[in-house]
Amino acid sequence: MFISMITALISGLLMSVQGVFNTRVSEKAGLWFTTSIVNFTAFVVCIIILFFTRDANVMGLKMVNKWYLLGGVLGAGISYTVIVAMAHLGPAFAVMMILIAQMISAYLIEVWGLFGSEKIGFTWTKLVGVGVMIVGIIIFQWKK
């Protein structure tokens, strides 16, 4: 559990830094070119890692719900929307808004058991937690 928590923190750090990097590139090279090159370089890195780890299970891919293969399409959408949000809102506010959307959507996925996730019961405390995050954003953005 501890390693997973550290991994999640690293993921958040990487997403924030990547968002800023992508936004800086898009200012000079264009939004869709940046999205393309970011996803292409991610592809190349993944292929190289795959070559060394050999964790591919092509037969297992046949058993996957084909809708789940749209993850790459979602990745392109994520790159695009993060760049636009950071360019217009700034990194901190954009990430706060992204986190709110992630929390709400992830919670609904769990409550309804969507996409093969384990279904959990609705609890008001989790909804209050999201509310606290929203209040935190308001406080963080408060003008002096």
Secondary structure, DSSP 8 states (H G I E B T S, - for coil): -HHHHHHHHHHHHHHHHHHHHHHHHHHHH-HHHHHHHHHHHHHHHHHHHHHHH----HHHHTTS-GGGGGHHHHHHHHHHHHHHHHHHH-HHHHHHHHHHHHHHHHHHHHHHTGGG-------HHHHHHHHHHHHHHHHHH---
